[in-house]
Structure formats: C-alpha cells, structure tokens
Amino acid sequence: MKRIFTLLCAAALLAGCAEDRSQVLKVYNWSDYIDESVIPEFERWYEEQTGEKVRVIYQTFDINETMLSKIEKGHEDYDVVCPSDYIIERMLRSDLLLPIDRDFGSTPNYIDGNLSPYIRACFDKMEGAGKNANDYSVGYMWGTTGILYNAKHVSDEDARTWDIVRNPKYADRIFIKDSARDVYSQIILKVHEQEIAEGRISPDALMNYTSPEDIAAVENYMKEVKRFVAGWEADFGKDQMVQELGWVNLTWSGDAVWAIEEAKELGVDLRYALPREGFTVWFDGWVIPKYASNVKAAKYWINFMNRPDIVIRNVDVTGYVSASGAPKVLEAFTDDAYPALDLSYFFGPEATAVPANPVLYPDRADIERSTQEHDWGENTQTLIEMWGRVKGDNAGTFTYILIAVVIAALAVGAVVSRRGKKKRHSSRRR
C-alpha cells in the first residue's frame, strides 16, 4: 500500500511539473467575444516583446456567476478574465483581484493612452470597497440598455419612454430581457421619473435604491407589464423582432445592432431608442484574478487587447463597442451614412460632430441621461426573488407558438445569419 501511495504521489508531482505555467496563459472570456485569429498573433507578439514563449489556453463562459464561482470557490488559476461591471465590484470587495501593472519595459503602453476618458470616469464610479476599479481592471466592451422597436407598428414617440412595455397597443408583441438587473435598473428610473425631473434625486443615486418600498414599487409596475408580455427572453427576442413577431424589445444595444442589420436585408425597419426617463450603460473589463499563475503574460494580454488594430478587429467580429478612444478607432467607425453626433465625451474635444451609428455611440445629449448599475450585494437574493414573482408563469399559447416558430426557423437556417454576420453573446447580465 505504501508503494502504491508513493507511486501516486510521484505521478501527481510529474503531472504538476509537465508544463511550465510561466509559458501558459489561461484566458477566460465570454463566448463569441473576440476575433480568435488574434490569439496566435498574441503568442507571436509576446515572444517578440519579451523573448519568452507563451501558449494561450482560451476558455469561454456564458454567465458571470459561473466564472465567479470557479474563481471564488474553486480557486481556479485563470490568468485573465472578462467580467461585467457589477462582478468587477463584487470581486474587488472580496479581494479577488490583483492590480494591473502598466510597466511593459520597451513595449508601448496601449492601455492608458487609448482608454476612453468616459470609460475611465465610469470605472472610477464603481464601488470597490475603497479600491479604484481602474487600478484593477481595464475596460473591454460597453453598451446601453434601451428599446428596440418596429417602426411600422410603433411610433418614435412611444419608444422614447419605458412605459411602452405596459402600453396595451403592443400587447403580446413585447419581449423583455430575462435579466432582473437590467429591468430593475430601468424601471426604478421610471418609478422616480418626477423626482429626477425636479432635481430631488439623481439617476446615479437611484442605482443604490433597493429598499423594500422601492423593490415593491418596481414589482408592482412590472406586474402591470406582465399581462402584455409575449415572453421573457435571454437570446431569442432579437430573432422575434427580425421576423416581425415582436414589435417591442427591452434589450441591449449589441443585440439591437444585430437585429437592425438582419431586419434591413428583409425590408423590416427596426430602430433603437434610449428612453427619456434615463437608462443604464454596462461594461465588461479585463481583470487578473487573485489566483493567477502567469501575471506577466496576463498584463501583456490586456495591453495587446488595447492595441488599436486589435481593438478594431475584435469590434468587427463581435459587433460590440470597444472601450478604446484611440484616434484610429474613431476613424474606423466614422460612417457618413449616419448624422453627425457629439462624441466628445468618448473620444475627446475634437469629436463634436462625428457621423457614426448612434446605437453604438450615443450622442452626448443622450449619454447625459445615463447611469450605471452596481452590485446589489446582500440584496441580490431579495431582488432575484422579486423577479421570480414578477415572471411567474405567464407564457401563454401565443408565446409557445412564437418559440416554436423560432426553433423551426433556426433548424432550417432562416434566422441564423447566412452572410457571416457578427455574433453576440446574450447571457451576460443575470
């Protein structure tokens, strides 16, 4: 028995020494959230810059909490991961992140010179128990939460308010993201609309309003909405909109861009609005977890992801908007097909009249109505329970028919892009 035990220990030791972790970089990212051709390019670039070899092990997740659990409870040795804003806050509070060193020797620092001042200011607002999120994370992609709507059936004016989701004119044609966090954050703005207008409260302050009274107010509002909702969706809402089975969708800007592009080729006029009561912006960012084994390669990865040409490639493939405010990025996404926008908040004082897609880059006048979500902390379970009560089981016959139609369409390839269009992950905001 002693001999067997010794052999097992020796085997375990050999397995642990089989690969030098200084030559391996473990990346954990969202599905469909990178141009995968940049991975081998990073390996070559890293060796050129440092004289050291590295092999990237690239893995993906679909839910923030799955990633967090592996690190927090399993102590997984991922070197660099890409959580959402509220999870970055949670990881900071739990002391699960390492500061990101910006010393790259003779290699240019692509982070600090290119990161948008708007993104930096938003990360400053993250609540990290006294730690500044900009020291522990670097923005990767960002976007907004708003209303995607069919212009043939829905007026622009109706789409400019969150009240559209309880407008009986659109009953059984409304789809809402199955995301307690995103829905609560928009409706709390609607519930307190008058106080915001009178200057008695700010949208930023409302993001921390989780009292029993506020939770009840949002729950009551959403129970009114519930009778008009065709479905709570994680991913299929944009497909319903493209097929004109849905007319209204509370969704994310990334999904909206995909749907608008697909619908246009089918002659369907979809548009995206940011309601007048206010709306939230969201962010994903690169971090180095506490249990990382290759911190050096991790910081070089983050630096490489901020190199302008790499930024542009990742945006082209994913369809999301980069946190980079580099001049080359601005140039790449300037598009004369759109009206001029004031993007000086994002790209700097010279970008006051830039023709660009407003779904990707909101005008300053819109962004000034925005706010950002925060981790719910100890109130998380209470709010999730509220969301469960709101949804209940209101999936009527119409909903099941719609779902069946989408499944059938997917099976024959009618909905899936046939033209190599951009992919989007959609389980990010649980």
C-alpha positions as CSV (number, residue, x, y, z in Angstrom):
1,M,0.0,0.0,0.0
2,K,2.9,2.4,0.9
3,R,4.5,1.6,-2.5
4,I,1.2,2.4,-4.4
5,F,0.8,5.7,-2.4
6,T,4.4,6.7,-3.3
7,L,3.8,6.0,-7.0
8,L,0.6,8.0,-7.0
9,C,2.4,11.0,-5.3
10,A,5.2,10.8,-7.9
11,A,2.7,10.7,-10.7
12,A,0.9,13.7,-9.3
13,L,4.2,15.6,-9.0
14,L,5.2,14.8,-12.6
15,A,1.8,15.9,-13.8
16,G,2.1,19.2,-12.0
17,C,5.5,19.8,-13.5
18,A,4.5,18.7,-17.0
19,E,4.1,22.2,-18.2
20,D,5.7,25.4,-17.0
21,R,2.9,27.8,-16.1
22,S,5.2,30.8,-17.0
23,Q,4.8,29.6,-20.6
24,V,1.0,29.2,-20.4
25,L,-1.7,31.9,-20.3
26,K,-5.2,30.9,-19.3
27,V,-7.8,33.3,-20.6
28,Y,-11.5,33.0,-19.6
29,N,-13.8,35.1,-21.7
30,W,-17.4,35.3,-22.9
31,S,-18.5,33.2,-25.8
32,D,-18.1,34.9,-29.3
33,Y,-16.4,37.9,-27.7
34,I,-13.1,38.0,-29.6
35,D,-11.6,37.6,-33.1
36,E,-10.0,34.3,-32.4
37,S,-7.3,34.9,-35.0
38,V,-5.7,37.4,-32.6
39,I,-4.9,34.6,-30.1
40,P,-2.0,33.0,-32.1
41,E,-0.9,36.5,-33.1
42,F,-0.6,37.4,-29.4
43,E,1.6,34.4,-28.8
44,R,4.0,35.6,-31.5
45,W,3.9,39.2,-30.3
46,Y,4.5,38.2,-26.7
47,E,7.7,36.3,-27.7
48,E,8.8,39.3,-29.8
49,Q,8.3,41.7,-26.9
50,T,9.7,39.6,-24.1
51,G,11.8,36.9,-25.6
52,E,9.7,34.3,-23.8
53,K,7.3,31.8,-25.3
54,V,3.6,31.5,-24.2
55,R,0.7,29.3,-25.1
56,V,-2.8,30.6,-24.7
57,I,-5.4,28.3,-23.2
58,Y,-8.7,30.0,-24.2
59,Q,-11.9,29.0,-22.5
60,T,-15.4,30.6,-22.5
61,F,-18.3,31.1,-20.2
62,D,-21.9,32.3,-20.7
63,I,-22.9,33.6,-17.2
64,N,-20.9,35.9,-14.9
65,E,-21.7,33.9,-11.9
66,T,-20.3,30.7,-13.4
67,M,-17.0,32.4,-13.9
68,L,-17.0,33.9,-10.4
69,S,-17.8,30.7,-8.7
70,K,-14.9,28.9,-10.3
71,I,-12.5,31.6,-9.1
72,E,-14.1,32.4,-5.7
73,K,-14.9,28.8,-4.6
74,G,-12.7,26.7,-6.8
75,H,-9.6,28.9,-6.7
76,E,-9.1,28.3,-10.5
77,D,-5.8,29.7,-11.7
78,Y,-7.2,31.7,-14.6
79,D,-4.7,34.4,-15.5
80,V,-7.1,36.9,-17.1
81,V,-10.9,37.0,-17.2
82,C,-13.5,39.4,-18.6
83,P,-16.4,40.0,-16.0
84,S,-19.1,42.6,-16.2
85,D,-19.1,45.8,-14.2
86,Y,-21.1,44.6,-11.1
87,I,-19.0,41.4,-10.9
88,I,-15.8,43.5,-11.0
89,E,-17.3,45.4,-8.0
90,R,-18.0,42.1,-6.2
91,M,-14.5,40.8,-6.9
92,L,-12.9,44.0,-5.6
93,R,-14.9,43.8,-2.4
94,S,-14.0,40.1,-2.0
95,D,-10.3,40.8,-2.6
96,L,-10.2,38.5,-5.6
97,L,-8.3,40.8,-8.0
98,L,-4.7,41.8,-8.4
99,P,-3.7,45.4,-9.5
100,I,-2.7,45.6,-13.2
101,D,0.9,46.8,-13.5
102,R,1.4,49.1,-16.5
103,D,5.2,48.6,-16.8
104,F,5.8,46.9,-20.1
105,G,9.5,47.8,-20.5
106,S,10.2,48.8,-24.1
107,T,6.8,47.7,-25.2
108,P,4.3,50.6,-25.7
109,N,1.6,51.1,-23.1
110,Y,-1.6,50.8,-25.2
111,I,-3.9,51.0,-22.2
112,D,-3.5,54.4,-20.6
113,G,-3.0,56.3,-23.8
114,N,-6.1,54.8,-25.6
115,L,-8.7,54.1,-23.0
116,S,-11.7,56.5,-23.4
117,P,-11.9,59.2,-20.8
118,Y,-15.6,58.3,-20.5
119,I,-14.9,54.7,-19.7
120,R,-12.2,55.7,-17.2
121,A,-14.7,58.0,-15.4
122,C,-17.3,55.3,-15.3
123,F,-14.8,52.8,-13.8
124,D,-14.0,55.5,-11.2
125,K,-17.6,55.3,-10.1
126,M,-17.5,51.5,-9.5
127,E,-17.9,50.7,-5.8
128,G,-14.9,48.6,-4.8
129,A,-14.6,49.0,-1.1
130,G,-12.1,51.8,-1.3
131,K,-10.3,50.3,-4.3
132,N,-10.4,52.2,-7.6
133,A,-11.6,49.8,-10.4
134,N,-9.2,51.5,-12.9
135,D,-6.2,50.0,-10.9
136,Y,-7.6,46.5,-11.1
137,S,-9.5,46.3,-14.4
138,V,-9.3,47.7,-17.9
139,G,-12.5,48.3,-20.0
140,Y,-13.0,45.9,-22.9
141,M,-16.5,46.5,-24.4
142,W,-19.5,48.6,-23.4
143,G,-23.1,49.3,-24.4
144,T,-26.5,50.6,-23.4
145,T,-29.9,49.1,-22.4
146,G,-32.9,50.5,-24.4
147,I,-35.9,49.8,-26.6
148,L,-35.7,48.0,-29.9
149,Y,-38.9,48.6,-31.9
150,N,-40.6,48.0,-35.2
151,A,-41.2,51.4,-36.8
152,K,-44.1,50.2,-38.9
153,H,-46.1,49.3,-35.8
154,V,-44.6,51.6,-33.1
155,S,-44.2,55.4,-33.1
156,D,-40.9,57.0,-32.3
157,E,-42.6,58.9,-29.5
158,D,-44.0,55.7,-27.9
159,A,-40.5,54.2,-28.0
160,R,-39.0,57.1,-26.1
161,T,-40.4,56.0,-22.7
162,W,-40.2,52.9,-20.7
163,D,-44.0,53.0,-20.4
164,I,-44.0,51.3,-23.8
165,V,-43.6,48.0,-22.1
166,R,-47.0,48.4,-20.5
167,N,-48.8,50.0,-23.4
168,P,-51.8,47.9,-24.3
169,K,-51.4,48.8,-28.0
170,Y,-48.5,46.4,-28.2
171,A,-49.9,43.5,-26.1
172,D,-48.4,40.1,-26.9
173,R,-45.8,41.8,-29.1
174,I,-43.5,42.8,-26.3
175,F,-40.3,40.9,-25.4
176,I,-38.2,41.7,-22.3
177,K,-34.8,40.5,-21.4
178,D,-34.9,37.9,-18.7
179,S,-32.5,39.9,-16.6
180,A,-33.6,41.1,-13.2
181,R,-30.6,43.5,-13.0
182,D,-31.3,45.3,-16.3
183,V,-35.0,45.5,-15.9
184,Y,-35.0,46.7,-12.3
185,S,-32.4,49.4,-13.1
186,Q,-34.6,50.9,-15.9
187,I,-37.9,50.7,-14.1
188,I,-36.5,52.3,-10.9
189,L,-35.7,55.3,-13.1
190,K,-39.3,55.3,-14.4
191,V,-40.8,55.0,-11.0
192,H,-38.9,58.0,-9.8
193,E,-39.2,60.0,-13.0
194,Q,-40.8,63.0,-11.4
195,E,-38.2,63.3,-8.6
196,I,-35.4,63.1,-11.2
197,A,-37.1,65.9,-13.3
198,E,-37.4,68.1,-10.3
199,G,-33.8,67.6,-9.3
200,R,-34.7,65.9,-6.0
201,I,-32.8,62.8,-6.8
202,S,-30.1,61.7,-9.3
203,P,-30.1,58.6,-11.6
204,D,-26.8,57.6,-10.1
205,A,-28.3,57.6,-6.6
206,L,-31.2,55.5,-7.7
207,M,-28.9,52.7,-8.7
208,N,-28.4,52.0,-5.0
209,Y,-32.1,52.2,-4.1
210,T,-33.1,48.7,-3.0
211,S,-35.3,49.4,0.0
212,P,-38.4,47.2,0.5
213,E,-40.5,50.2,-0.7
214,D,-38.5,50.6,-4.0
215,I,-38.5,46.9,-4.7
216,A,-42.2,46.8,-4.1
217,A,-42.7,49.8,-6.5
218,V,-40.8,48.1,-9.3
219,E,-42.5,44.8,-8.7
220,N,-46.0,46.4,-8.9
221,Y,-45.0,48.2,-12.1
222,M,-43.7,45.0,-13.7
223,K,-46.8,43.1,-12.7
224,E,-48.8,45.6,-14.8
225,V,-46.4,45.0,-17.6
226,K,-46.6,41.2,-17.3
227,R,-50.1,40.9,-18.9
228,F,-48.8,42.5,-22.1
229,V,-45.5,40.5,-22.4
230,A,-45.2,37.8,-25.0
231,G,-42.0,36.4,-23.5
232,W,-39.0,36.9,-21.2
233,E,-36.0,36.1,-23.3
234,A,-32.3,35.6,-22.9
235,D,-31.5,35.4,-26.6
236,F,-34.4,34.9,-28.9
237,G,-36.0,38.3,-28.7
238,K,-33.9,39.8,-31.5
239,D,-35.0,36.9,-33.8
240,Q,-38.6,37.7,-33.0
241,M,-38.1,41.3,-33.9
242,V,-36.4,40.5,-37.2
243,Q,-39.3,38.2,-38.2
244,E,-41.9,40.9,-37.1
245,L,-43.3,38.5,-34.5
246,G,-42.3,41.1,-31.9
247,W,-42.7,44.8,-32.1
248,V,-41.1,45.9,-28.9
249,N,-38.0,44.5,-27.1
250,L,-36.3,45.8,-24.0
251,T,-32.8,44.8,-24.9
252,W,-29.1,45.6,-25.1
253,S,-27.5,47.8,-27.8
254,G,-25.4,44.9,-29.1
255,D,-28.5,42.7,-29.8
256,A,-30.2,45.8,-31.3
257,V,-27.4,46.3,-33.9
258,W,-27.5,42.7,-34.9
259,A,-31.3,42.8,-35.3
260,I,-31.3,46.1,-37.2
261,E,-28.8,44.8,-39.7
262,E,-30.6,41.5,-40.2
263,A,-34.0,43.1,-40.5
264,K,-32.8,45.7,-43.0
265,E,-32.0,43.0,-45.5
266,L,-35.5,41.6,-45.1
267,G,-37.1,45.0,-45.6
268,V,-38.1,45.4,-41.9
269,D,-37.5,48.8,-40.3
270,L,-36.2,48.2,-36.8
271,R,-34.9,51.1,-34.6
272,Y,-33.4,51.6,-31.2
273,A,-34.3,54.3,-28.6
274,L,-32.9,55.4,-25.3
275,P,-35.9,56.4,-23.2
276,R,-36.2,59.9,-21.9
277,E,-36.5,58.9,-18.2
278,G,-32.9,57.6,-18.3
279,F,-31.2,54.3,-19.0
280,T,-28.1,52.4,-17.9
281,V,-24.8,51.7,-19.6
282,W,-22.9,48.5,-19.0
283,F,-19.3,47.5,-19.2
284,D,-17.1,44.4,-19.4
285,G,-13.5,44.6,-18.5
286,W,-10.3,42.6,-18.3
287,V,-9.0,41.6,-14.8
288,I,-6.3,39.5,-13.3
289,P,-7.7,37.2,-10.6
290,K,-6.1,36.6,-7.2
291,Y,-5.1,33.0,-8.1
292,A,-3.5,33.8,-11.4
293,S,-0.3,31.9,-12.1
294,N,1.1,34.0,-15.0
295,V,0.6,37.6,-14.1
296,K,3.2,38.8,-16.5
297,A,1.6,37.3,-19.6
298,A,-1.8,38.4,-18.3
299,K,-0.9,42.1,-18.2
300,Y,0.7,41.8,-21.7
301,W,-2.6,40.2,-23.0
302,I,-4.6,43.2,-21.6
303,N,-2.1,45.6,-23.2
304,F,-2.3,43.8,-26.5
305,M,-6.2,43.8,-26.4
306,N,-5.9,47.7,-26.3
307,R,-3.7,48.0,-29.4
308,P,-5.9,49.9,-31.9
309,D,-5.6,47.4,-34.7
310,I,-6.6,44.6,-32.4
311,V,-9.4,46.6,-31.0
312,I,-10.8,47.2,-34.5
313,R,-10.6,43.5,-35.4
314,N,-12.4,42.5,-32.2
315,V,-15.2,45.0,-32.7
316,D,-15.6,43.9,-36.3
317,V,-16.1,40.3,-35.3
318,T,-18.2,40.7,-32.2
319,G,-20.3,43.7,-33.1
320,Y,-19.8,45.2,-29.6
321,V,-18.3,48.6,-28.9
322,S,-14.8,48.9,-27.6
323,A,-13.8,50.9,-24.5
324,S,-10.9,52.3,-26.6
325,G,-11.0,56.0,-27.5
326,A,-7.9,55.8,-29.8
327,P,-7.9,58.1,-32.9
328,K,-7.6,55.1,-35.2
329,V,-10.7,53.6,-33.6
330,L,-12.7,56.8,-34.1
331,E,-11.5,56.9,-37.7
332,A,-12.5,53.2,-38.3
333,F,-16.1,53.7,-37.1
334,T,-16.8,57.1,-38.6
335,D,-19.6,56.4,-41.1
336,D,-21.0,59.1,-43.4
337,A,-24.3,57.1,-43.7
338,Y,-25.2,58.5,-40.3
339,P,-25.9,62.0,-38.9
340,A,-23.1,63.9,-37.0
341,L,-23.0,63.1,-33.3
342,D,-21.3,64.8,-30.4
343,L,-18.9,62.1,-29.3
344,S,-16.5,64.4,-27.5
345,Y,-17.3,62.7,-24.1
346,F,-15.9,59.5,-25.5
347,F,-13.1,60.5,-28.0
348,G,-12.1,63.9,-26.8
349,P,-12.8,67.6,-27.6
350,E,-12.3,67.2,-31.4
351,A,-15.1,64.7,-31.8
352,T,-18.0,67.1,-31.5
353,A,-19.5,66.3,-35.0
354,V,-18.8,62.7,-35.9
355,P,-21.0,60.8,-38.3
356,A,-21.5,57.4,-36.5
357,N,-24.0,54.8,-35.7
358,P,-26.0,56.2,-32.7
359,V,-26.9,52.7,-31.5
360,L,-23.2,52.0,-31.0
361,Y,-22.1,55.5,-29.9
362,P,-24.9,57.6,-28.3
363,D,-24.8,61.3,-28.7
364,R,-23.7,63.4,-25.7
365,A,-27.3,64.6,-25.3
366,D,-28.4,61.0,-24.7
367,I,-25.5,59.8,-22.7
368,E,-26.1,62.6,-20.2
369,R,-29.3,60.8,-19.2
370,S,-27.5,57.6,-18.5
371,T,-26.3,56.0,-15.3
372,Q,-24.5,52.7,-14.4
373,E,-25.6,49.7,-12.4
374,H,-23.9,48.4,-9.3
375,D,-23.6,45.1,-7.5
376,W,-26.7,44.5,-5.3
377,G,-24.6,42.9,-2.6
378,E,-26.6,41.4,0.3
379,N,-29.8,42.4,-1.5
380,T,-29.1,40.2,-4.5
381,Q,-31.3,37.3,-3.4
382,T,-34.2,39.6,-2.5
383,L,-34.2,41.2,-5.9
384,I,-33.9,37.9,-7.7
385,E,-36.9,36.5,-5.7
386,M,-38.9,39.6,-6.7
387,W,-38.0,38.9,-10.3
388,G,-39.3,35.4,-10.0
389,R,-42.6,36.6,-8.6
390,V,-42.9,39.1,-11.5
391,K,-42.4,36.5,-14.2
392,G,-44.4,33.7,-12.6
393,D,-45.8,31.6,-15.4
394,N,-47.3,33.9,-18.0
395,A,-46.1,32.0,-21.0
396,G,-49.4,31.7,-22.9
397,T,-50.2,29.9,-26.0
398,F,-49.0,32.8,-28.2
399,T,-45.6,32.7,-26.5
400,Y,-45.2,29.0,-27.1
401,I,-46.2,29.4,-30.7
402,L,-43.6,32.1,-31.2
403,I,-40.9,30.0,-29.6
404,A,-41.8,27.0,-31.8
405,V,-41.6,29.2,-34.9
406,V,-38.1,30.4,-33.9
407,I,-36.9,26.9,-33.2
408,A,-38.1,25.8,-36.5
409,A,-36.6,28.7,-38.3
410,L,-33.3,28.1,-36.6
411,A,-33.4,24.5,-37.7
412,V,-33.6,25.4,-41.3
413,G,-31.2,28.3,-41.0
414,A,-33.7,31.0,-41.7
415,V,-32.8,33.1,-38.7
416,V,-29.1,32.3,-38.3
417,S,-27.0,34.8,-40.3
418,R,-26.1,33.4,-43.7
419,R,-23.8,36.2,-44.6
420,G,-21.1,35.7,-41.9
421,K,-22.6,38.4,-39.7
422,K,-21.3,39.3,-36.3
423,K,-22.1,37.0,-33.3
424,R,-23.3,38.2,-29.9
425,H,-23.4,36.6,-26.5
426,S,-26.6,37.2,-24.6
427,S,-26.4,35.7,-21.1
428,R,-24.2,38.3,-19.6
429,R,-26.5,40.3,-17.4
430,R,-28.0,37.9,-14.9
